[in-house]
Amino acid sequence: MAKTTANNYFYALGRRKSATARVRLSTGKGTIVINAKPAEVYFADSKYLLSKLNEPFIAISQENKFAITAVVSGGGHEGQADAIRLGIAKALVEVNEDLRSTLKRADLLGRDPRMKERKKFGLKGARKQRQFTKR
């Protein structure tokens, strides 16, 4: 999935729930831009989500060495942050294949498979049914 291009950046795709993040990783000073906004503005309400984005860099102890540009769509803020984190980790593996084992041990390369279950025909939701009446 991750690709290297001639423009000196590394690309990877990250997903979580219904969120999809397309991440570009290039050499820089640690700036993170999400949907053309700085990450501090995009996730202004949560320091926790901002710290989630830096987990792959902390795991390989290379903070502030890469610039990240992410285009994310779908889902909520939590799912989007997880999708970006997975995309960053996959792009770092593209940069250096030796980082795979470190990131895998830190549990950053696995995609969380939990998704919303679809609504079934004849039911009110995925599993909710009409109330049963005996008489």
Backbone bond lengths (Angstrom), bond angles and torsions (degrees), N, CA, C in turn:
res aa  C-N    CA-C-N  psi(-1)  N-CA   C-N-CA  omega(-1)  CA-C   N-CA-C  phi
1 M - - - 1.448 - - 1.527 111.69 -
2 A 1.314 117.83 -46.39 1.462 120.37 -177.82 1.520 110.12 -72.80
3 K 1.331 115.47 142.80 1.451 119.75 -175.82 1.514 111.02 -132.55
4 T 1.323 115.74 150.06 1.448 121.93 173.37 1.525 107.21 -103.74
5 T 1.319 116.62 139.97 1.449 119.54 179.67 1.516 110.10 -120.30
6 A 1.321 115.81 171.59 1.456 121.48 -179.79 1.525 111.56 -76.04
7 N 1.327 118.18 -9.58 1.465 121.63 -176.77 1.526 113.18 -87.27
8 N 1.309 118.14 16.78 1.468 123.55 178.56 1.522 113.32 61.28
9 Y 1.300 117.52 39.79 1.454 120.46 169.42 1.522 108.44 -138.15
10 F 1.320 115.00 160.74 1.459 122.11 -179.28 1.518 107.62 -115.76
11 Y 1.323 116.03 136.25 1.457 122.63 -173.29 1.522 110.62 -115.17
12 A 1.319 116.41 141.07 1.462 121.12 174.42 1.525 109.01 -151.20
13 L 1.320 115.23 156.97 1.455 122.54 -179.45 1.522 108.73 -113.48
14 G 1.324 116.77 131.30 1.459 121.36 177.78 1.519 109.73 -122.91
15 R 1.333 116.57 141.93 1.459 120.62 -179.98 1.522 110.40 -134.02
16 R 1.342 115.56 150.00 1.454 122.56 174.43 1.518 107.70 -159.64
17 K 1.325 117.44 127.05 1.459 122.65 -174.48 1.517 108.83 51.55
18 S 1.332 119.03 -118.76 1.465 119.56 178.78 1.528 111.72 -106.34
19 A 1.331 117.50 13.51 1.466 121.71 179.30 1.528 110.12 -93.48
20 T 1.331 115.43 139.85 1.455 122.13 177.75 1.524 108.19 -128.62
21 A 1.335 116.29 129.21 1.461 121.03 -179.40 1.520 109.98 -122.88
22 R 1.327 116.15 126.79 1.459 122.05 173.51 1.523 106.58 -101.73
23 V 1.321 116.61 115.43 1.463 121.95 -170.82 1.521 110.48 -112.76
24 R 1.333 115.77 132.80 1.460 122.79 172.94 1.518 108.23 -114.34
25 L 1.314 115.50 128.96 1.463 121.84 -177.64 1.522 107.83 -117.66
26 S 1.328 117.61 125.09 1.458 121.41 177.64 1.529 108.68 -139.42
27 T 1.323 115.93 165.48 1.467 118.84 179.55 1.521 109.08 -67.93
28 G 1.321 116.05 139.99 1.460 120.51 -177.57 1.514 111.27 -176.82
29 K 1.319 115.60 -155.33 1.461 121.44 -174.62 1.526 113.51 -112.29
30 G 1.304 117.91 21.57 1.461 120.11 175.65 1.512 114.73 91.93
31 T 1.317 118.43 15.69 1.464 120.01 178.67 1.527 110.24 -78.07
32 I 1.314 115.23 141.96 1.462 121.21 177.72 1.526 107.59 -123.14
33 V 1.338 116.33 120.08 1.463 122.26 179.58 1.522 107.69 -118.07
34 I 1.337 115.75 125.22 1.461 121.79 -179.08 1.523 107.99 -120.52
35 N 1.330 116.87 121.35 1.469 122.46 -178.78 1.534 111.57 49.28
36 A 1.328 116.28 47.11 1.471 124.65 177.49 1.527 113.54 64.77
37 K 1.336 117.37 19.14 1.467 121.75 174.83 1.523 108.40 -126.22
38 P 1.320 118.30 146.99 1.470 119.10 173.76 1.538 110.16 -61.66
39 A 1.315 116.47 148.47 1.471 120.71 -177.13 1.523 111.22 -60.47
40 E 1.334 117.73 -32.72 1.470 121.12 179.85 1.525 111.05 -64.91
41 V 1.340 116.96 -29.76 1.466 120.96 177.79 1.527 110.04 -83.52
42 Y 1.336 117.10 -41.67 1.465 121.47 -177.04 1.528 111.24 -65.20
43 F 1.335 117.13 -44.09 1.467 121.98 177.31 1.520 109.77 -108.04
44 A 1.336 117.75 48.79 1.463 122.58 -173.71 1.526 112.56 -62.95
45 D 1.323 117.17 -31.63 1.463 120.57 -174.51 1.530 113.79 -82.83
46 S 1.335 118.94 -7.01 1.463 119.16 -172.94 1.524 112.81 -141.03
47 K 1.313 115.74 113.11 1.470 120.98 173.62 1.537 109.95 -71.36
48 Y 1.333 116.11 -28.59 1.462 121.48 -179.99 1.527 111.18 -61.30
49 L 1.334 116.79 -44.69 1.459 120.38 -179.87 1.527 111.11 -67.92
50 L 1.326 117.69 -34.77 1.466 120.83 176.46 1.524 110.74 -65.46
51 S 1.328 117.01 -38.43 1.470 119.95 178.99 1.524 111.03 -69.43
52 K 1.351 116.83 -29.44 1.463 121.00 177.32 1.520 111.74 -62.28
53 L 1.336 116.48 -35.80 1.463 121.10 -178.35 1.523 111.71 -67.64
54 N 1.320 117.53 -26.08 1.467 121.17 -177.86 1.524 113.53 -91.60
55 E 1.331 118.60 -5.25 1.470 121.27 -177.92 1.528 114.11 -55.75
56 P 1.350 120.16 -43.49 1.471 118.45 178.91 1.530 112.91 -61.62
57 F 1.331 117.14 -36.78 1.463 120.48 -179.79 1.522 111.76 -72.28
58 I 1.330 116.29 -35.97 1.472 120.18 177.40 1.518 110.05 -67.15
59 A 1.349 117.06 -37.33 1.468 121.17 -179.85 1.529 111.75 -62.85
60 I 1.332 117.06 -35.34 1.475 119.91 -179.93 1.526 111.32 -101.68
61 S 1.333 116.79 5.39 1.476 125.65 -179.81 1.529 112.09 48.87
62 Q 1.323 115.18 55.32 1.472 122.02 175.38 1.525 109.73 -136.62
63 E 1.330 117.55 56.54 1.453 120.60 178.75 1.532 109.72 -71.73
64 N 1.316 116.21 150.55 1.467 124.63 175.87 1.525 114.36 58.25
65 K 1.324 117.68 34.97 1.463 120.85 176.42 1.520 112.70 -116.76
66 F 1.343 117.00 -8.59 1.455 121.19 -177.92 1.522 110.24 -130.85
67 A 1.320 115.80 148.14 1.465 122.00 172.25 1.519 107.52 -103.66
68 I 1.323 116.51 134.64 1.458 121.20 -176.14 1.519 109.46 -118.12
69 T 1.327 115.31 132.87 1.456 122.11 171.31 1.525 106.81 -122.96
70 A 1.327 116.28 124.03 1.460 120.31 -178.03 1.520 109.98 -126.63
71 V 1.331 115.04 139.63 1.465 121.87 171.19 1.520 105.43 -115.70
72 V 1.318 115.73 116.19 1.459 120.07 -173.38 1.522 109.21 -123.93
73 S 1.335 115.70 143.38 1.459 120.04 178.95 1.515 109.04 -144.85
74 G 1.323 115.75 154.29 1.458 121.90 177.26 1.511 112.87 79.30
75 G 1.312 115.85 161.63 1.457 121.72 175.40 1.519 112.98 71.70
76 G 1.332 114.59 -171.14 1.457 121.55 177.42 1.517 110.04 -105.46
77 H 1.304 116.28 -174.53 1.466 120.29 -176.82 1.527 112.34 -62.14
78 E 1.326 117.11 -41.77 1.470 120.37 -178.88 1.525 111.47 -63.58
79 G 1.333 116.99 -46.94 1.457 121.14 178.66 1.518 111.79 -64.65
80 Q 1.330 116.71 -37.28 1.456 120.44 178.54 1.521 111.33 -66.01
81 A 1.326 117.20 -40.77 1.465 120.66 178.78 1.529 110.42 -63.83
82 D 1.328 117.05 -41.67 1.463 120.44 178.12 1.524 111.46 -65.54
83 A 1.331 117.01 -37.79 1.464 120.90 178.79 1.528 110.52 -65.98
84 I 1.318 117.12 -41.53 1.467 120.89 178.56 1.524 110.04 -65.45
85 R 1.335 116.81 -41.46 1.467 120.50 179.31 1.523 111.56 -60.68
86 L 1.339 116.67 -42.56 1.466 120.42 177.90 1.528 110.62 -65.38
87 G 1.330 116.93 -41.02 1.463 120.53 178.01 1.513 112.37 -62.66
88 I 1.326 117.26 -39.89 1.469 121.33 177.96 1.518 110.15 -63.96
89 A 1.338 116.62 -44.79 1.467 120.37 -179.09 1.531 110.76 -63.00
90 K 1.335 117.68 -41.75 1.467 120.74 179.10 1.524 110.94 -66.09
91 A 1.320 117.46 -38.60 1.466 120.72 179.12 1.526 110.83 -67.83
92 L 1.326 117.63 -35.26 1.471 120.70 177.23 1.523 110.81 -64.68
93 V 1.331 117.23 -35.12 1.465 120.71 176.60 1.529 109.65 -66.68
94 E 1.344 116.68 -34.92 1.461 119.82 175.70 1.525 111.12 -64.66
95 V 1.328 116.57 -37.32 1.461 120.62 179.06 1.519 110.05 -64.44
96 N 1.340 116.31 -47.12 1.460 121.02 -177.24 1.532 108.83 -145.75
97 E 1.307 116.48 112.82 1.472 121.86 -177.26 1.533 111.97 -63.77
98 D 1.332 118.13 -23.25 1.469 121.14 -179.90 1.529 112.34 -67.80
99 L 1.332 117.73 -17.77 1.471 121.17 -179.31 1.521 112.36 -78.75
100 R 1.344 117.51 -11.30 1.464 121.14 -176.18 1.524 112.21 -56.44
101 S 1.321 117.76 -47.49 1.466 120.13 -176.44 1.531 111.18 -65.19
102 T 1.330 117.17 -38.85 1.466 120.54 179.46 1.529 110.77 -65.44
103 L 1.320 116.32 -45.74 1.467 120.00 -179.29 1.525 111.39 -69.52
104 K 1.321 116.93 -33.22 1.466 120.32 178.73 1.533 110.28 -68.13
105 R 1.350 116.62 -41.04 1.466 120.39 177.33 1.526 111.46 -63.88
106 A 1.325 116.83 -32.67 1.466 121.22 178.31 1.531 111.77 -80.97
107 D 1.349 117.18 2.56 1.467 124.12 177.15 1.531 111.86 61.61
108 L 1.339 116.17 42.76 1.458 120.90 -178.76 1.523 113.39 -109.81
109 L 1.328 118.06 -8.08 1.463 120.52 -177.57 1.522 113.16 -99.85
110 G 1.320 118.28 -7.38 1.462 120.72 -178.80 1.513 111.36 -87.14
111 R 1.325 116.11 137.01 1.454 120.11 177.05 1.517 108.68 -86.55
112 D 1.317 117.06 133.32 1.455 121.24 178.04 1.528 108.05 -75.98
113 P 1.337 119.12 113.83 1.467 120.73 -170.70 1.529 114.37 -80.45
114 R 1.328 118.55 -4.57 1.467 119.78 -175.00 1.529 110.57 -68.42
115 M 1.327 115.05 124.76 1.456 121.80 179.82 1.522 108.29 -129.60
116 K 1.327 115.77 165.27 1.465 119.79 175.21 1.521 108.42 -72.90
117 E 1.333 115.85 134.24 1.457 120.65 -179.28 1.527 109.75 -77.59
118 R 1.312 116.35 141.24 1.463 119.52 -175.47 1.527 111.47 -74.93
119 K 1.326 115.37 155.05 1.451 122.13 176.78 1.528 108.81 -74.02
120 K 1.341 115.51 136.52 1.458 120.20 179.37 1.528 110.50 -99.14
121 F 1.339 115.18 152.30 1.465 122.13 178.99 1.526 109.76 -63.92
122 G 1.320 116.70 136.39 1.459 121.28 177.36 1.514 113.74 86.60
123 L 1.322 118.13 -7.19 1.462 121.98 178.74 1.521 109.31 -112.50
124 K 1.335 115.51 164.08 1.465 120.06 179.96 1.523 112.13 -81.06
125 G 1.312 117.73 -23.59 1.463 122.54 178.20 1.509 108.41 -149.41
126 A 1.332 117.13 -146.70 1.459 119.75 178.76 1.526 110.62 -68.66
127 R 1.345 116.52 -39.51 1.463 120.27 -177.41 1.522 114.17 -132.99
128 K 1.335 117.44 -18.26 1.458 120.68 -175.54 1.529 110.46 -67.26
129 Q 1.347 114.32 132.11 1.456 119.74 -179.71 1.519 109.50 -114.68
130 R 1.328 115.48 172.82 1.467 120.27 174.72 1.527 108.23 -69.10
131 Q 1.335 115.11 152.67 1.459 119.27 -178.99 1.531 109.76 -68.79
132 F 1.331 115.74 132.41 1.462 121.35 -179.32 1.530 109.00 -78.01
133 T 1.349 116.51 131.89 1.465 120.64 175.05 1.512 108.50 -115.17
134 K 1.330 115.97 126.57 1.466 120.36 -177.50 1.518 110.36 -78.92
135 R 1.329 118.26 -38.24 1.480 121.92 -178.85 1.510 111.52 -123.27
